[in-house]
């Protein structure tokens, strides 16, 4: 039975949670000031910050979503890894040092460093909140998926539990505890992903010849919502909605039944010349009942190791241009979005100088790159080891770990849980900082003493956490990696044009920055809401009736943001330049 709770896993899981909360309370004493709460006092060591970058960036989408996409569709999921990693090139060479030089607490600090504009503060704050909420959704969805096999609780209970723990972490110590939670999580995630990969390679590829491994599995949901599953695993009663774990190799190139241990390249070569059983999903409706059938499909390994298997990328093998444009749009968003994510950008304020910002980025790239290579083997290992739950792609990595024993399952699940904690904590800190410094102080001009900034930040963190809980429950069925693609698109469209042009085009004006943020954010959100994927997965409408031709907005909305900034800046050039000169003359020594 796939989702049978493990008492041992529960003990390890609770130990991780206790350690995480213990760290929060310990570091809480070091976060009394606003500088300590929102930016860890700027005293985090560059190596710790670099690993914390990995802990912050390697979210539920990376560990649960990408591994799940690779396990279900093969190489298509790895394309996300490539896009996520490539984005750090922009962060290293474009953003790291200038951002540290220009800001103190929030992304808007850097954008507004030359202008002191209320419009920039407001638009950047709204953008930060929008991107943070979009990014929070998949983290909470992943949290709910993890709690079910650990504790046997429903999805909503897992989301509420994770949200409560995260809010407690942030309210207790802010960025200080968040940094060290991310440091520990990043270290453990890379290490144990390596352990899991070594076990996969040592086991090699094994043929599953049992007849039930090729039996379709069907779930029927009646008008009252009652579920019944056919093809039940041993010991499961009718009416209980669960499935056999599936996924295996049906033919090896030498005709044998197992390969024995394989090296990293041998594993991929052998898989390429083998046949693998994947699972197709078919949904039918009759007389108020919905029947979902998962049927085995034998696929050549050579097809699995090339793009075009998933619904998202299936059109890449055809002649139509729309799927190719959708793919290019996604890759552009992933490449440009990394350097635009608020919770990543604020990490540069936790180190003492620009050199430390640069070095921490290099460490982050090394840790993140190592992990993304491992995701390919973890995903393919899940695909071929009988560890897939056909109803939930987000559980591929933990269920693969369970195939090696309860200890590894417990550790991997606990690390996956802390993965969610670390990323959600960073997002909530970024959102609360935007509320305090950008909305209240920057836009509304509210005078707040230092202790009041911390108090308001904690209230904002609690509100954002509650909203994230609700959204995590509503979006339960969607793959977390797909959802993160939306967050990257909004971030790249709204934030990157303003940040890049501020750094590299001297004629940028405050009106141009404000307009670019607003247009980029609104256009990307509108495109997503009008896309075929949203029609199908959110509205329940036929995707072919969607307003826009493809689902990923980046190919249109990122250039649009640059064009709007240039156009508005040129139209407001004289006003913006005069204001800048006047400020420089009035405050010649202000850095």
N, C-alpha and C positions, 0 to 999 in steps of 0.2 A: 504494500500500500504506500503510495507516494507521500502522502501528507500525515503519516503517523508520527506524533510528537515523540521526541527522544529525551528522556530524563537527563541523560548525560550531557546532551547538547544544551539543554536548558541551563544546567549548572555552569557550564563554560560561558554561555551567553550572559548569564546574570553576573558572572565574575568580570567580564569585559565592561558591562554597564556600570558596575560598582567602581571599577578602576577609573572609568571616564568621569563619573560624577565626583569621585574623590579628587581627581586632578582639578576639576572646576572649583571645588570648595577651597583647595589648597592655594590656587592662584588667585582666588577671589580677593584676597587681602592685598594683591599687587595691582588691583584695577580700580582704585577708588577715584582717581582723577579721570577727566574726560579723555586726556591723552592716553592714559593707561587702558581705559575701557574700549575706546574705538581703534587705537593703533598700537596697543601693547607697549606704549611708551617709546616706540621707535628703537628698542634695544634688543630685538631678536637677532641672534647670530645668523649670518648669511647661510650657513649650511643647514641649520634648523629650518630657516625660512624656505630654502630650496626644497627640502623634503616635504615641508608643509604645503608648498605649491602643488606637489604631486598628490598629497593627501586631500587638498581642496579640489583639485581638478579631476582626479580619478573618482568620479562620483558613481552613483548607482547606474547611470547610463553606461559608464565605461565597464564596470565589473559585471553587472547583471545584464544590462541591455545588449552590449556588444557581444559578450559571450553567448547570449541567447540567440542573437541574430546569426552568428556564425554557426551555432549548433543547428539551427533550423534551415539556413539558406547557404551556408558556406562562405565563399570569399566576399560576398556582398557585405556582410557585417564588418569584415576587416577594412573595407573602404572607409568606414567611419573612423577607425583607428588611425588610418593614414591622414585623414583630414584633421582630426583632433591634434595630432602631433605636429603637422606642418604649420598649424597656427602659431606655434611657439617661436617660429622663425621671426614672425612679425613682432611678437612680444619682446624678443631679445634685441633685435636690431633697430626697432622703431620706438618702443614704448618705455622700456625699463628705466633707463637713466633720466630721460626728460620728465617722466611722471613723478619720480622721486624728487626731482629738483623743484617742480612746480606746485606740488600739493602737500597737504598735511593729513586730511582725514577721509575725503571722499573724491570720487571721480570728477565731480563738479569743481573742486578746488583747482585742478589743473586747467580745465577749460576756462575758468573765470579768473585766472591769475593775472591777466593783462587788463581785464575790463571792469571787474566788480559790477556785474550786471545781474539784476534781479531776474530778467528773462532767462538767462543761462542757468541760473540756480534752479528756477522752477522747472524748466524743460529737462535738465539733466536729472533732477530728483525724480520726476515722473518716469523718465526712461529707466532709471535704476530700479524703481519699484516694479515696473512692468517686466523687465528682464528677470529680476529676482523671482517674481511670482511664476513666470513661465518655467524657470529653471527649478523652482521648488516642486512643481507638480510631479515630474518624474522621480525625484528623490523620495517623495512620500509614497508614490505608487510602488516603488521598489521596496520600501520599508514594509508596506502591507504584505507584499509577496513573500518576504522573509519570515514574518511572524507566523504565518500559517503552518509551515512544517515544523517550526521550533516549538510552538506552544499550542497549536491546534485551534488558535483563535481565528475568527473571520478577518477579512481584509481590513474592514473599517477599524476594528480594535487595534490592529497593528499600527495603522496610521496614527490613531490617537495616542498610542503608547510612545511611538517615536517622536511625534510632535511635542508631547509633554516633556520628554527627556531633553530634547534640544532646547526648548524654551528655558528650562531650568539651567542648562549649561550657559546659555548666552546671558541670561539675567544675573547669574552668579558672578561671572568674571569677564564677560565680553571677549575681546580679541586675544587676551592672554591665554585663557583656557582653550579657546578655539584653535590657536596656533599649535599648542602642544598636543591636543587631541588629533589634529591633522598630521603632525609629525609622527606620532606613534602609529596612527592608522596607515599613513603612506609607507612607512618602513615595513610594517607587518604585511600589508597588501602585496608589495613587490616580492617579499621573501616567500610567503606562503603560496603565491601564484607560481613562483619558481619551483617550490616543492611539488605542487600539483602537476606541473608540466613534466618534471622528472618522473613522477609515478606513471603518467600517461605514456611517456616514451618507453619506460621499462616494461609496461604491460603490452605495448604494441597493439596490433590490430587482430581482433578475434572474430570469427564467424559465429553468429547465433543461429543455429539450425532448428530451434524449437518451433513447432507449428504456430503457437500463439504469437510469435514475434511478427507474423505476417497477417494477423487477424484484425480486420477493421474494428474500431471502437466507436460506439454511437451513444450520444446523450440526447434524451427527449425531455423537453420542458413543456409541461401542460399549462393550461390557463391559470392554474393556481400557483405556478412557479415551481412545482415539485419536479425534481430531477430524477431521472432513472438512467442508469448506465448499463449497457450490455458489454459483454466481454470483460466481466469483473475479475480482478485479481483474487487469489485465494483468500478466503476469510472475509471478503467484503459483501455486505448484504445489499439486495436490490433496494433502490431508493437513495443509496449513498452515492454522491457524485464524486467519483474518483476514477483514475485510469491506471492502466499498467504503464510502467516506465518503458520506453521504447527507444529505438535508434540502434542500428547495427550494420556491420559489413555483411554483405551476402555473397561476395566472391573476392578472393585474393588473386593476385596475378600468377602465383605459382600453383594454384589449385589446392593449396593446403588449408588447414583450419585455423592456424594462428601463425603470426610472424615471429614471436619472441620479441625481445627488446630491440628498439630501433633508435638510430640517431635522429637529430632534428631534421636534416635534409632527407634521410631515408624514409622517415615517417610520411613526409609530403609526397615523395616519389612513389612510394607503395600505394598510398591512398589514391593518387592520380590514376593508377592502373587497376584499381579495384572497383567494385560496385557497392553502393551504399543505399540502404533503405531510408528514404525520407517519407514524410507524411503530408498528404493533401487534406485540406479542410473543405467540406461541402455542407451548406446550410439549406434546408428545405422547410417550408411551412405548409401545414395541412390542418384544417379545422381547428385553428387556435393553438396548435402545437408546433413547436419549433424543434426540428431534428437536426443535430449536428453530427456528421460522420467524418471520422479521421481514418483515411485509407492509406495503406503502405504504397510507396512508389519507388521502384528500383531506379537509381540514378547513377550514371558513370561518374567515377571520381574526377575525371577530367572536367566534367561540367560543374562539379561542386567547387573546383578551384579556379573558376573564372567567373566574372560578374554576369548577372542577369538571371539569377534564380529567384530572388525575392520579388514580391509584388511591386515594391518600390523601384527596383532596377530592371524589371523583366524586359522593358522595351529597349534596353541598350543593345540587344542582339538583332533588333529589327531595323527597318529602314526609316521609320517615322522619326521626325526631329523632336517632337514634344518630349518624349522620355529622356532624350539626350540633354535637352535644355534643362529639364528638371534635375538631372544628375549634376550638371555643371553648376547649377544654381546652389545645390546643396553643398558641393565641395567648396565653392566660393564663400559661402556662409561659414563653414567650419574653419576655413583658412583665415578669414578676416574676423571671426567672432571671438576667438580666444583672447586677443588683445583688447577686447571691448567688454568683457564680462566684469561687472562691478565687483564681485567677490574676489576675482583674480587681481584686479587693479589695486584694490586697497591693501593687498599684501605687500606692495612696494613701500607702504608707509610704515611698516613694522621694523624695517632695518634702518641703520643709522646714516648711511650715505649712498651716493650713486654707485660707487664701486661694489658695495655690498648688494645692491639691487641687481647689478649685472651678474655677479657670481652666483647669487641665489637662483637666477633664471637658468644659468647653465646647469646647476645641480638638478633643478626641476626637470629640464629637458632630458637629462640622462635617466632619471628615475622613471619618468613618464614613457620615454621611448622603450626602455627595457620592459615595462609592464605591457605595452601594446603589442610587442612581439609575442609575449606569452599568451595574450588573449586568443591568438590564432590557434595555438595548440590546445588551450582549454576548451574553446568552442568546438573544434573538430574532435577532440576527445569525448566531449559530451555527445556529439552526433553519432559516434561509433561505439559507445560503451553501454547502451541500453539505459541511459540515465535521463532521457527527455520526458517531461510532462507535456503532452501535446497541447494542453489547454493554456499553458503559461510559459512563454519563452523566457521570462525574466528569472526563472528558477534553474536554468541549465547548469550554472557553475556550482551552486550548493548541492544539487542532486548528483552531479558528477562526483563531488567530494564524498557524498554519502556512499557511493559505490566502492570507495576505498576504506570505509569504516566510519563508525560514529565519531571517533576523535577528530578526524580531519573535517568531517561535516560540521562538527561543533565549532571548530576553530574558524573555518571558512565562513560559516554563517555569522559568527560573532564579528569577524573582520568586515564582512559585508554590511553588517549593522552599523559598525563604527564608521564605515565609509559614508553611509547616509548621514550619520550624526555630524561628521566633520564638514561635509559639503553644505548641509542645511544650516549649520551654525554660521559658516562664513557668509552665506546668502542673507541670513537674518541680521547679522552685524552690518553688512553693507546697506541693507534696507533701513535699519534703524538710524544709521549715520546720515543717510539721505534725508530722513525726516527731521532730524535735529539740526544739522548744519546747513542743509540746502533749503528746506522748506521753512522751518521756523526762524533760524538766524539769518540765512541768506536772503530769502524771498520776503518773509513777513517782517523782518527786522526786529524780532523779539529778543530782548536782552535777557540772557540766561546765565546765572552764575554756574561755576564749574559743576557743583554737585547736582544742580537741576538738569544739566545736559545729560548726565548719567541716568538720572531718574526718568527723564522723558525717553531716553534711548531704550530703557528697559520696558517701558510701557509700549513703545512702538514695536519692539521685538516680540512682545506677547501677542499683539494684534496681528502682526504678520504671520506668526506661528499658527494662530487660529485659522486664518484664511488658508494657509497652506494645508492644514488638516482637512478642511472641507473640500478643497480642490483635489487632494490626493485620493479621497473617497470617490469623488465623481468620475475620475479618469482611470478607474481601476483596470480596465481591460486593454489599455493601450501600451505598446512597447515603450519602455522608458527612453531608449536611444532615439526613437522617432520623435518623441516629445522634446528632447533636448535639442534636436535639429531646429525646431521652432525658436527656442530661446536664442540659439546662436544667430539665426537670421535676424531677429529683432535687434540683438545687441550690435551686430555688424552694420545693420542699416541705420540705426539711430546714433551710435556712438563713434564708430571708427572714422567716418568722414570728418567730423568735427575735430577729433583728436589729431588725426594725421595732418589736416590742413593747418591747424593751429601751430603745429611744430615745424612745418616745412613751407608754408606760404605766408609771407609777411603781410599780405593784404587782407588776410582774414579779419572780418569784423564781428562784433558781438551779435549783430542782427543775422549775419550769415550762419553763425554757430547755432543760434536759437532756432532759426528756420530749418536748418539741416536736421537737427535732433527731432523736431516735431514732425516734419515730413517723413523722415526715415522710419520713425516709430509708428506713425499712423498708417503709412502705406504698407509696411510689412505686416502689421496686425490685420489690416483690412484684407490683404492678399491671402493670409492664412485662413481667415474666417470665410473667405469666398472660394477656397480651394476644394478640389475633389475629395481629398483625404478627410477634410473636416466635414464635408457633406456626408460622407459614408460613415465615419467613426463617431462623430459627435451629434449631427443632426438626424442621422438615420435616413438620409435621402440618397437617391441615385447619384453617384459621383459624376456621371456624364452630364448632369444638369448644372454643374458648377460654373461660376461666372468666369473664372480665370483659367487659362489653358493648362497650366501645370501648378503643382502644389508648393514648391519651394520658392520663396519670393526673392532671394538674394540677388539673382542675376539682373533683376529689374530695380529693386529698391536700394541696393548699395550704390550703383552708379547714380541713381536719382538723388541720393543724399549728397554726393559730391557735387553734382550739377547745381542743386539748389544752393549749396553753400557758396559756390563760386559766383553764381548769378546774383544772389542777394548781397554778397560782399562787394561785388563790383558796383551795384546800384547804391550802396550805402557807404562807399569808400571814403568820401570826403568827410562825412559826419564821424565815422568811426576813427579815422586817422586824427582828426582834430581833437576828439575826446581823449585819445591815447596820448597825444602830445601835451595836452593840458594837464593830464594826471602826472605825466613824467616830470613836467616843470614844477608842479606843486609838491611832489613827493620824490625828490631826486635820489634820496638814499634808501627808499623802500625796496627791499629785495623781492 
